[in-house]
Amino acid sequence: MSSFIGHGLVGDAIGWVMYRDRAPTKFRRSIWLGWLIVIALIPDLDYVVPILYLSANSGLRISHSLIFSATLPIFTLVSLIISGARRDRLWRSSIPLFFAGYSHIGMDLLVGVTPLPLLWPVSDRPFRLPFGLLPSAGKISLYNYYFYYNLGIELGVLLPLIGCALISRSRLSLQQKWAVRGLLLWVSAYFMHGLTD
């Protein structure tokens, strides 16, 4: 599984890349970005809610299913409808909400270690990629060397990719943007390569 730091960063980046509100206040933007981070982290609720534990669900991480990951985005959209949000705002909000929710599953699949029950409750069959592009978070402990080591690799992979997405909002020329993207992709690939050694 990816780390909570990686999931939070990706949720935040989705908000920055896809935030299209014309005149947002800093407070509204902060609330929105914070909520996307919560949505990106929510599948790991099984670490703290006993009914979602592996032992309570035949060894399945049911909070890592497509349906569970869509629950909070759907709840958010329903709340926006009830509050009277316009249709165009709902459309603009729905895309980052679902991207943030499914980013968690995507990142955990890219670790390539733990099988996930993506189709639960329709099917208990777990899915796993045969390769890993992100490191496993390891046991979260202040004294676990591998937690810090893997976190460093994860940040080395993710931060350049996030930078590639955010560079589109900069004032650099098109050629400069592509040069920076090329460098950032090289850095990310370098850290991914370390996973295969």
C-alpha positions as CSV (number, residue, x, y, z in Angstrom):
1,M,0.0,0.0,0.0
2,S,1.1,3.6,-0.6
3,S,1.7,5.9,2.3
4,F,-0.9,8.3,3.7
5,I,1.5,11.1,2.7
6,G,1.5,10.0,-1.0
7,H,-2.3,9.6,-1.1
8,G,-2.7,13.0,0.5
9,L,-0.3,14.7,-2.0
10,V,-2.1,13.2,-4.9
11,G,-5.5,14.3,-3.6
12,D,-4.2,17.8,-3.1
13,A,-2.6,17.9,-6.5
14,I,-5.9,16.8,-8.2
15,G,-7.5,19.8,-6.5
16,W,-4.9,22.3,-7.7
17,V,-4.8,21.0,-11.2
18,M,-8.6,20.8,-11.6
19,Y,-9.8,23.7,-9.5
20,R,-11.7,25.9,-12.0
21,D,-13.8,28.2,-9.8
22,R,-13.6,31.7,-11.2
23,A,-13.5,33.7,-7.9
24,P,-12.6,31.4,-5.1
25,T,-11.8,32.7,-1.6
26,K,-8.7,31.3,0.0
27,F,-11.0,29.8,2.7
28,R,-13.2,28.0,0.1
29,R,-10.2,26.8,-1.8
30,S,-8.6,25.4,1.4
31,I,-11.8,23.6,2.4
32,W,-12.1,22.1,-1.1
33,L,-8.5,20.9,-1.2
34,G,-8.7,19.5,2.3
35,W,-11.9,17.6,1.4
36,L,-10.2,16.1,-1.7
37,I,-7.3,14.9,0.6
38,V,-9.9,13.3,2.9
39,I,-11.5,11.6,-0.1
40,A,-8.1,10.3,-1.3
41,L,-7.3,8.9,2.2
42,I,-10.7,7.4,3.1
43,P,-10.1,3.9,1.7
44,D,-7.5,3.5,4.5
45,L,-10.3,3.8,7.0
46,D,-10.0,0.0,7.4
47,Y,-6.9,0.7,9.6
48,V,-9.0,2.4,12.3
49,V,-12.6,1.1,11.9
50,P,-12.9,-2.5,13.2
51,I,-15.8,-3.5,11.0
52,L,-13.6,-2.9,7.9
53,Y,-10.6,-4.8,9.2
54,L,-9.2,-7.7,7.1
55,S,-10.1,-10.2,9.8
56,A,-13.7,-9.0,9.8
57,N,-14.0,-9.4,6.0
58,S,-12.5,-12.7,5.1
59,G,-9.1,-11.1,4.5
60,L,-10.5,-8.6,2.0
61,R,-9.9,-4.8,2.2
62,I,-13.4,-4.0,1.3
63,S,-12.7,-0.3,1.7
64,H,-10.5,-0.6,-1.4
65,S,-13.4,-1.4,-3.7
66,L,-14.6,0.8,-6.5
67,I,-18.0,1.2,-4.8
68,F,-16.5,2.2,-1.5
69,S,-14.2,4.7,-3.1
70,A,-17.1,6.3,-4.9
71,T,-19.3,6.6,-1.7
72,L,-17.8,9.9,-0.4
73,P,-17.7,11.6,-3.8
74,I,-21.4,10.7,-4.3
75,F,-22.3,11.9,-0.8
76,T,-20.5,15.2,-1.6
77,L,-22.4,15.7,-4.9
78,V,-25.7,14.9,-3.2
79,S,-24.8,17.5,-0.5
80,L,-24.0,20.0,-3.3
81,I,-27.4,19.3,-5.0
82,I,-29.3,19.8,-1.7
83,S,-27.5,23.1,-1.1
84,G,-28.6,24.3,-4.5
85,A,-25.4,24.1,-6.5
86,R,-25.8,24.9,-10.2
87,R,-25.4,22.1,-12.8
88,D,-22.1,23.5,-14.2
89,R,-20.6,23.6,-10.7
90,L,-21.8,20.0,-10.1
91,W,-20.0,18.9,-13.3
92,R,-16.8,20.8,-12.4
93,S,-16.9,19.3,-8.9
94,S,-17.6,15.7,-9.9
95,I,-14.5,15.1,-11.9
96,P,-11.9,15.9,-9.2
97,L,-14.1,14.2,-6.5
98,F,-14.0,10.9,-8.4
99,F,-10.4,11.3,-9.4
100,A,-9.4,11.8,-5.8
101,G,-11.5,8.8,-4.7
102,Y,-10.1,6.5,-7.3
103,S,-6.5,7.8,-7.0
104,H,-6.2,5.8,-3.8
105,I,-7.0,2.5,-5.6
106,G,-4.8,3.4,-8.5
107,M,-1.8,4.1,-6.3
108,D,-2.3,1.0,-4.3
109,L,-2.5,-1.1,-7.5
110,L,0.7,0.5,-8.7
111,V,2.5,-0.9,-5.6
112,G,1.7,-4.3,-7.0
113,V,1.9,-6.1,-3.6
114,T,-1.5,-6.4,-2.0
115,P,-4.5,-7.7,-4.0
116,L,-7.6,-5.5,-3.9
117,P,-11.2,-6.5,-4.1
118,L,-12.1,-3.9,-6.7
119,L,-15.6,-5.4,-7.6
120,W,-16.7,-6.0,-4.0
121,P,-19.6,-6.7,-3.1
122,V,-20.4,-8.0,-6.6
123,S,-17.3,-10.3,-6.5
124,D,-14.7,-11.3,-3.9
125,R,-12.1,-11.8,-6.6
126,P,-9.0,-9.8,-5.7
127,F,-7.0,-7.9,-8.4
128,R,-3.2,-7.2,-8.4
129,L,-0.8,-5.8,-11.0
130,P,2.1,-8.2,-11.7
131,F,4.6,-5.2,-11.3
132,G,5.1,-2.3,-8.9
133,L,6.0,1.3,-9.8
134,L,5.5,2.6,-6.3
135,P,7.0,1.2,-3.1
136,S,5.0,-0.2,-0.3
137,A,4.6,2.1,2.7
138,G,5.8,-0.6,5.1
139,K,4.9,-0.7,8.8
140,I,4.3,2.8,10.0
141,S,6.7,3.3,12.9
142,L,9.2,6.0,13.9
143,Y,11.8,3.3,14.2
144,N,11.2,1.5,10.9
145,Y,14.0,2.4,8.5
146,Y,12.1,0.9,5.5
147,F,9.2,3.2,6.1
148,Y,11.4,6.3,5.6
149,Y,13.3,4.7,2.8
150,N,10.1,3.7,0.9
151,L,8.6,7.1,1.6
152,G,11.6,8.8,0.0
153,I,11.2,6.7,-3.1
154,E,7.5,7.3,-3.2
155,L,8.1,11.1,-3.0
156,G,10.8,10.8,-5.6
157,V,8.3,9.2,-8.0
158,L,5.2,11.3,-7.1
159,L,6.5,14.9,-6.7
160,P,8.0,15.1,-10.2
161,L,4.8,13.7,-11.7
162,I,2.7,16.2,-9.7
163,G,5.1,18.9,-10.9
164,C,4.4,17.9,-14.5
165,A,0.7,18.3,-14.0
166,L,1.1,21.7,-12.2
167,I,3.5,23.2,-14.7
168,S,0.6,23.7,-17.1
169,R,-0.5,26.6,-14.9
170,S,2.9,28.4,-15.0
171,R,3.8,31.4,-17.2
172,L,6.7,29.6,-18.9
173,S,6.7,29.3,-22.7
174,L,5.5,26.0,-24.2
175,Q,9.1,24.9,-25.0
176,Q,10.2,25.7,-21.4
177,K,7.2,23.7,-20.0
178,W,8.2,20.7,-22.1
179,A,11.8,21.0,-21.1
180,V,10.8,21.1,-17.4
181,R,8.4,18.2,-17.9
182,G,11.1,16.1,-19.5
183,L,13.5,16.7,-16.6
184,L,10.8,15.9,-14.0
185,L,9.8,12.7,-15.9
186,W,13.4,11.7,-15.9
187,V,13.7,12.2,-12.1
188,S,10.5,10.2,-11.5
189,A,11.7,7.4,-13.8
190,Y,15.0,7.3,-12.0
191,F,13.2,6.7,-8.7
192,M,10.9,4.1,-10.3
193,H,14.0,2.3,-11.7
194,G,15.2,1.9,-8.1
195,L,12.2,-0.2,-7.4
196,T,13.2,-2.8,-10.0
197,D,16.8,-3.2,-8.7
